[in-house]
Amino acid sequence: MTEIQKLCNEYKTEIIEFLKKIISVKSFTGNEKAVAEIVKAKMEELGYDEILESELGDIIGVIGNGPKKIIFDSHMDVVEVNDEFNWEYPPFAAHTDEEYIHGRGTVDMKSAIASSVYAGYFAKKLGYTEGKTIYVSASVMEEDFDAYALGKLIDEFNLNLDYAIICEPSEGKIALGHRGRAMFEIHTHGISCHGSAPENGKNAVYEMRKIIERVEALNDRLYEIEGEHGSVVLSKIECETVSLNAVPAGCTIYLDRRLALGESFEIIKKEMDELVEGLDADWNVYIARGRSYTGKDVDMYTFMNAWETKKDVPLSIAMANAYREQTGREPEFFKWNFSTNGFATTDRNISTIGFGPGEIKYAHMRDEKCRINEVVDCCMVYTGCIKNI
């Protein structure tokens, strides 16, 4: 048994009790304050050297002050629960059995918070932080504004990071990237008139029908591409009308466009222009807006490029070796099919990979749950990565 395994197993009960505490507190996007206070208190209890609080409310624990800088990022916010009475166990009861801890946020992604907070503590306790600065980030607002808060805190504190671990669920595999994401609005313009005489107006919804057909055809073409490819889906539609007996003067659709490596803004701009060509329509990149629990307004431009990290770079090697040393198994590599805060770090040219506890399929699902042993194993691997980097 390694010294890391021994320490993590010794603290297993304490790690899970901390996890239960943060799961039991609702922390929907923009309302993470209560969980942030618990995370900060735990870092203080464990003797972190410094604790930073960003303008948006992120909590960043700091250990060491060496030139080599690495961040472990997990987000504190969770998606809402609208079917609480249909869950096997109440979603915020943090019920545990012999194998699993149950509840909203167990996979996405409070288990990773527990694993990384204790990994930082263990690295300090075992003397692995010489020449390094370790940042453990519990970030806000990821579910609706992925990468925004992490990017802001990196800039706010001028962290000058060398490495980043995004702690989203990865099923025991090492994530080397994911597709990009862009959101667009398309607007068609009509002329309103009384519904009894539609010939006097121009129906903006009918004009949009042609664009919807083009969107569907575009997605079909994207799926004909071999290997990694993008996708596009119409995710919302709305119209502007003065009443239920009037011809709509405006119609808007929202597109969720997933980007493959190499699909630049210039390429997508041409694609969007073709969708509206010849029609009374225009498009724009969607601006996501919200407010943090600290009262700061968020305006996020939703175009984020795909990213990829190679297996033979120092961070990937350090994580792979940590996985071998602490689990006795050979690591597997893959790419996530969803987006993460990795947009923030790769956009700043920070070497980035992903690794975190939990089965991906349980994220955002009813009866979300995570294996308790995965939480502890991740803590071991994170600690080992700090040792190896």
N, C-alpha and C positions, 0 to 999 in steps of 0.2 A: 504493500500500500504506500503510495506517495505521501509526502507531507501535506500536499494540497488535499488529497482525498481524505486523509485523516482529519484535517481541520474542518473541511466541509461537512463531513459526517458528524463530527462533534457538535457543530452548530446547526444541524439540520432542523431541529425543532424550532430554534430561534428564527431561522430564515423563514420557515413556513408560518410561524405566528405573525411575523411582520407582513408577509404576503396576505394573510387573512385579514389583517387590519386595513390594508389599503384597498382590498377588494370590497370590503364591507361599506366603503364610503363611495357614494355616487360621484362621478367626476366626468360629466358630459362636457363636450367641447365648449370652452369658455367659462366653465364652472369647476375648475380644478383646484381651487384654493385650499379646501380642506385636506385633500390628499397631499398637496404640496407641503403643507405644514407638517404632516406626518413624516414625509420623506426627509425634510430638513431636520426634524428632531432626531430621526434615526441616524442620519449622518453625523450630527453633533454627538450623539451617544457613542458612536463607533470611533470618534476621534479623528474625523477628517480634518486636514490641515486648514482648509478654508472652504466656505460655502458661499457661492455666488447666487444672487437672485436677479434675474433679468427684468427688463421693463415689462415684458409680457407675462412674467410670473414663472418662468422656468427655474428649476432648482439645479445647480451644478456643484457637485462636490469635488473638491480638489485634493489630491494627495501627491506629495513630492514637488520638486521645483527644478527638475532637470531639463536639459535641452530637447530631449526626445519626447514628443507630446502625442498622446492618444486619448480619444474620447469614446466612451460607450454611451450610446443614446437609446433611451426608451421613452415613449410618450405616456403621459399620465391620463389623457382623456380616453373615454370609451364611447362607443355608439350607444344610442338610447335603447331602452327596453320598452316595447309597446304591447308585449304579450306576457307580462309577468306571471299571471295566474296559470299559464300553460307550461311553465318550466317544471322540470322534475323536482328541483330544489329552488328555493327563492334566489333570484339572481344576485342579491347582495348579502346573502347569509354566509358566504364563504364556507360552505359545507365541505368537509373532507371525509374521505373513506380511506381504505387501505391503499388505494392506487391513485386516486384523483383528488384534486381540489376543484370545486365547482363554482361557477359564477361568472358574471359579466366582467370581462377584462382579464380572465385567467390566462388566455392565450394572447389576446390583443389589448395591452401587453404588459400587465402588471407583474406577471411572473418574472419577466426580464428585469423589471426594476429591482425586485428582491435579489435576483441572481447577481446583477451588476453592482448594486450597493454593497453587498457583502464581499464580492470579488475585490473591490477596491480596498476594503478593510483587510482582507486576508493577504493581499499583495504587500500592504504596508507591514503587517504583522510578521510576514515571512521574509521581509527584507528584499523584495523584488523591485523596489522603486528607485534604486540608485540610478542617477542619470536620466530619470524620466519624470514627466508630469502626467498624472492620470486624472482625467476628467470623467466624472459619472454624471450624465445629464438625464434629468427627468423633465422632459419638455412638454409643452402645452399645444393644444389645438391641431394636432396632426391629422385627426380624422377628416376634417373639412379643409385644412390648409397645409397639406403635407409639404414639408421642407421649410415653410415660412419661418416658424419660430426658431428652429435649429439654426437656420442661416442667420437670423437676426442676432441670436446670442453669440454666435461665433464672431460676428463683426463687432458687436457691442463691447465684448471683452478682448477683442484683438487676440484671439487664442493662438493663431499661427500653428495650426495642427499639422502633424505629419501623417497620422493614421486615424481612421474612424471605424468603429464597429457599430453597425445598425442592428439592434437587438430584437428585431421582429421575428416571429416564429419561423423556424426553418427545418423542423423535424429531424434535428441531429445532423443536418447537412450544412455546408458552408456556401452561402449565397455570393455569387460573383457579379451580380448586377440585376437589372430589370429594365423593362421597356419604359419609354418616356410617356408623358401624359399631357394632353392639351385639351382645353375646353373652349368651345366656340359657340357664339350666338349667330344665327342667320335670321334676318328680318325681311319679310315681304311686305309690300305696301299696296294698299287698295284704296277704294273710294267707298265710303259708307253711304248707304241709302236705306229706304224703308224696305223691310223684308217682303212686302207684298209686290214690289216692283224691282226685283234684283237686276233687271236689265239696265237700270239707271246708275248702277254702281259697278264696282270691281271687287270681287271677293279675294281678299288676301290669303285666305286659307286654300282656295283653289290654286292660287299661284304657288303656294308652298308645296302642293302635291307633287309638282314636277321636280322640285328640289329633293323631296323625300325619296322619290324614285331614283334619283341620281346618287343619293347617299347610300341606298341599299345596293346599287350596282357597284359603287366604289368599294364597299366592304367585300363584296363577292370577288372583285379583282384582287384585293389585298390578300385574300385567303388562297388565291391561286399561286402566290409566291412561295417557293420552297424554302424551308428553314424558318428562321425568325422573321416575323412580318408584323406589320401594324394591323390595326382594326379600327372601325368607327361604328358608333351606335347612336341613334337618336334617343336621348335619355329623357327629354321633356318637350312638351309642346303647349303653347298658349296663344290665345288670340285677343285682340283688342276690339271690342264692340260696345256700342252705346246701350244696347239692350238685346233681349232674346228675339226681337222682331226687327233686327237690323243686319245689314251685310257688314261683316267685319272689315275694318279699315287697316288692320295690321295683324300679322302673325309672326311668332317667334318660335324657332326650334333651338334646342341645345344639343350639341354634339360632344360626345366623349371620344376623343381620338387618341388611341394608344400608338406610341411611336417606336419603330424599330431603330436599331443603331444606324446612323447615317441619314435619318429622315430629319433634315434641318428645317428651320422656319421657312427658308426660301422655297423648298420643295412643297411644304404644306400650304404655303400661300398660293402657289400655282394651283394646287388641288382645290382650295376653297374658292378661288376665282372661277374655276371651271364649274363648280356646283351652282353658282349664281349667274353664270354667263347667259346673256340674252333675256334675263328676267328683271322685273322691277324689284330688285333685292340687293341687300348688302350684308356684310358679315364683319364680325370683330372677335378678338380674343376675349373670353369671359374674364371679368374681374370679380373674384370672390371677395365678399366683404363680411366682416364680423367684428367682434369686440372681445378682448381678453378679459379675464377676471380682474385684472388690475385697471381696467377702464381704458386701455389703449385700443384705438381703432386699427383694424387690419384691412388692407387693400392688396390683394394678391393677384398678380398677373399669371394666368394659368397656362403657361407653356414651359414644359420642363423636359429636357432632352434625356434620351436613353443613356444608360451608362454600363460599363463593363470593366471588371478588373481581372487581370491574368492570374493563373494559379502559381506562377513562378516569381511573384514579387514578394518582398520581405514580409508584408503583413499576412498574405495568404499562407506562406510557409510557416510563420509563427503560429497561426491558428491551427493549421493542419497538424503540426507537431504536438501542440497542446492537446488536441483531440486524441491523437494516438496515445500520448503519455497518460492521460487521465481516464480514458474509456477502454483502452486496449483494442480499439477497432480502427479500421482504415477509414479516413474521411471520404465523404462523397461531396461533389461540387454540383451546383445547379444555379439556375436563375429563378428569382421570384416571378410570378405572373401578375403581381400587384405592385403598386408604387409605394415608396417609403420616403423617409427623411434623407435617404441617401442622395436625393437630388441636391440637397443643400451642400453636402460635403464634396461631392464630385464636381459640382459647379465651381467650387473653390480649389479645385485640383488637389484635393486631399485623398490619399489612397484609402479606399473604402471597400469593406466586405460586410456580409451579414451573417449573424448566427444568433439563434434564440430558441427558447423552450416552447414546445407546443406543436400540435398538429394544425396545419394551416386551415383545414376544412372547418374547424370549430370557430374561427374568427367570425364575429358578427352573427353567429348562429344562436338559436335557442339552445339551452342546455350546454353552453360553452364550458369546457373543462380542460384541465392540463394535468398531465401525470406529475406527481410530486417528485419522483426520481429525476425527471427531466429538469426541474428547477435546480436541484442540487447539482446534477451533472453539468448544467450550463455554468453554474458558479465555479465549478472546478476548471472548466475549459477557459472561461474568461480569466481566471487567476493564472492559469498556465500560459495563456497568451501574453499577459503582462510580463511574466517571467521571461518568455522567449523573445520578445520583441527587442 
